[in-house]
């Protein structure tokens, strides 16, 4: 984090001088008043300048953009990177002609990139924790809809046969979708079984 001590006739002028020196806008910095200064006698004798310590805030959105750009370049994948922030969540959307490579088998590559992007955004804890959601071609929404259908079909099968059914191994994010989809079902319940990365959901009949 870049820091700078700056002086001025008063705090406002010191801040203005610092912004010019750093070539940033006020919303990109935070500052601490080291000395409010003094006008002195008759605004002349014994005047003392104000002094502030200015810190440039981390631009974590630009950092994660550059990080992903380097990865995409190494993968020889052309993509537009769109980043927006809502409350404490940073949404990153990738668009381009070869997004299947980015998604990977059952979203594994996308999940790995999302994890790495989260590490970049939340490194050194200089800002409050931000949740990072990385998506492309609306994959996560489509996958969620698919998993909800799987959950409903499996619940119907278990209710009909009255036998437990194991789903294919899923990551924690996908398992949460299944659990959530069936948590209010009056006929079946769900639980997870096994160790990562082969942990899977079991749907069983309520006794």
VOGU-3710 file (C-alpha; in Angstrom, 3 decimals, decimal comma):
1> xxxxxxxxxx> 0,000/0,000/0,000  1,612/3,254/-1,119  1,930/5,948/1,566  2,902/9,606/1,451  3,366/12,389/3,989  2,133/15,752/2,726  1,839/19,271/4,127  -0,342/22,269/3,343  -1,685/25,463/4,863  -4,473/23,330/6,291
11> xxxxxxxxxx> -5,633/19,697/6,135  -7,765/20,282/3,030  -4,850/21,766/1,113  -2,501/19,011/2,304  -4,955/16,409/1,010  -5,318/18,232/-2,303  -1,530/18,318/-2,676  -1,294/14,599/-1,907  -3,958/13,679/-4,474  -2,099/15,647/-7,144
21> xxxxxxxxxx> 1,189/13,966/-6,221  -0,324/10,463/-6,220  -2,522/11,152/-9,275  -5,594/9,595/-7,671  -9,048/10,739/-6,588  -10,081/11,145/-2,946  -12,144/7,937/-2,917  -8,954/5,967/-3,619  -7,170/7,072/-0,447  -7,467/7,133/3,311
31> xxxxxxxxxx> -5,545/9,593/5,439  -4,500/10,348/9,008  -3,981/13,880/10,319  -0,528/14,060/11,902  -0,651/17,771/12,649  -3,568/20,140/12,066  -1,126/23,057/11,826  -1,526/26,577/13,160  -2,317/29,958/11,587  -0,050/31,708/14,084
41> xxxxxxxxxx> -0,351/35,252/15,384  -2,102/37,519/12,887  -1,954/34,605/10,400  1,742/35,328/9,989  3,961/34,924/13,056  4,506/31,310/14,134  2,463/29,690/11,351  2,749/25,913/11,191  1,679/23,778/8,201  -0,780/20,927/8,512
51> xxxxxxxxxx> 0,686/17,475/7,949  -1,157/14,298/6,923  -0,226/10,697/6,151  -2,015/9,480/3,031  -2,413/5,802/2,087  -3,591/4,642/-1,324  -6,239/1,948/-0,949  -5,734/-1,390/-2,674  -7,531/-1,657/-5,995  -8,350/-5,336/-5,537
61> xxxxxxxxxx> -10,678/-5,363/-8,545  -7,880/-4,226/-10,844  -5,481/-6,681/-9,199  -7,777/-9,639/-9,816  -8,435/-8,444/-13,374  -4,687/-8,447/-14,136  -4,265/-11,823/-12,406  -6,999/-13,442/-14,512  -5,728/-11,750/-17,672  -2,301/-13,336/-17,168
71> xxxxxxxxxx> -3,840/-16,776/-16,621  -6,056/-16,449/-19,692  -3,108/-15,324/-21,804  -1,083/-18,337/-20,661  -4,035/-20,570/-21,560  -4,230/-18,769/-24,938  -7,866/-17,920/-24,236  -9,341/-14,612/-25,364  -12,004/-13,330/-23,005  -13,558/-10,117/-21,813
81> xxxxxxxxxx> -13,430/-9,716/-18,032  -16,343/-7,889/-16,419  -16,180/-7,145/-12,700  -18,849/-5,632/-10,487  -19,312/-5,479/-6,734  -22,557/-5,692/-4,795  -22,382/-5,392/-1,012  -19,583/-7,798/0,012  -19,574/-9,922/-3,163  -17,319/-9,427/-6,184
91> xxxxxxxxxx> -18,888/-10,848/-9,353  -16,548/-11,701/-12,222  -17,962/-12,700/-15,608  -15,846/-14,002/-18,474  -17,089/-13,896/-22,064  -15,331/-15,217/-25,142  -15,261/-17,916/-27,852  -13,595/-20,774/-25,899  -15,313/-20,740/-22,537  -15,605/-24,526/-22,414
101> xxxxxxxxxx> -11,889/-24,596/-21,536  -12,543/-22,188/-18,672  -15,445/-24,239/-17,331  -13,648/-27,585/-17,476  -15,118/-30,944/-16,476  -18,212/-30,268/-14,361  -16,952/-26,764/-13,633  -13,716/-27,862/-11,949  -11,499/-25,379/-13,817  -13,981/-22,559/-13,158
111> xxxxxxxxxx> -14,039/-23,444/-9,450  -10,228/-23,461/-9,297  -10,035/-20,037/-10,964  -12,679/-18,725/-8,588  -10,681/-19,974/-5,593  -7,486/-18,320/-6,855  -9,339/-15,075/-7,624  -10,688/-15,067/-4,064  -7,142/-15,404/-2,703  -6,055/-12,390/-4,761
121> xxxxxxxxxx> -8,978/-10,217/-3,644  -8,647/-11,158/0,031  -4,861/-11,255/0,348  -3,254/-9,575/3,379  -6,711/-8,797/4,853  -6,337/-5,110/3,959  -10,050/-4,911/3,093  -13,093/-6,599/4,694  -13,587/-10,149/3,371  -15,188/-10,276/-0,074
131> xxxxxxxxxx> -16,965/-13,294/-1,497  -15,876/-13,893/-5,110  -18,188/-15,451/-7,708  -16,559/-16,286/-11,051  -18,856/-17,323/-13,900  -19,011/-17,648/-17,670  -21,907/-18,198/-20,065  -24,233/-18,283/-17,027  -22,784/-21,731/-16,230  -23,459/-21,605/-12,495
141> xxxxxxxxxx> -27,142/-20,770/-12,926  -27,573/-23,525/-15,517  -25,723/-26,023/-13,308  -27,883/-25,069/-10,329  -31,056/-25,667/-12,349  -29,706/-29,057/-13,494  -28,852/-30,098/-9,925  -32,292/-29,092/-8,636  -33,874/-31,302/-11,313  -31,553/-34,156/-10,313
151> xxxxxxxxxx> -32,526/-33,678/-6,667  -36,253/-33,762/-7,448  -35,976/-36,850/-9,692  -33,880/-38,655/-7,088  -36,344/-37,808/-4,317  -39,172/-39,230/-6,435  -37,176/-42,439/-7,088  -36,335/-42,881/-3,395  -39,922/-42,277/-2,349  -41,137/-44,819/-4,917
161> xxxxxxxxxx> -38,585/-47,575/-4,162  -38,111/-46,679/-0,478  -34,402/-47,363/-0,940  -31,523/-44,893/-0,435  -29,784/-43,544/-3,509  -26,219/-42,208/-3,816  -25,551/-39,344/-6,213  -22,267/-38,865/-8,077  -19,416/-37,144/-6,208  -19,868/-33,368/-6,033
171> xxxxxxxxxx> -17,948/-30,415/-4,683  -19,232/-28,610/-1,544  -20,972/-25,887/-3,593  -22,994/-28,433/-5,589  -23,808/-30,521/-2,522  -25,251/-27,434/-0,830  -27,610/-26,968/-3,780  -28,896/-30,555/-3,439  -29,296/-30,287/0,336  -31,143/-26,985/-0,032
181> xxxxxxxxxx> -33,440/-28,309/-2,766  -34,626/-31,212/-0,584  -34,427/-29,752/2,918  -38,207/-29,167/3,088  -39,184/-32,430/1,388  -41,572/-34,298/3,680  -40,666/-37,763/2,343  -36,869/-37,842/2,029  -33,775/-36,416/3,684  -30,165/-35,976/2,572
191> xxxxxxxxxx> -26,732/-36,463/4,095  -23,163/-36,480/2,776  -20,969/-39,574/2,770  -17,303/-40,238/1,947  -14,151/-38,171/1,795  -13,183/-35,362/-0,579  -12,941/-35,348/-3,550  -15,246/-38,385/-3,676  -17,773/-37,132/-1,138  -21,319/-37,626/-2,347
201> xxxxxxx> -24,886/-37,024/-1,242  -27,161/-39,849/-0,145  -30,925/-39,397/-0,443  -32,920/-41,639/1,863  -36,534/-42,114/2,879  -37,699/-40,520/6,092  -38,609/-43,198/8,634
//
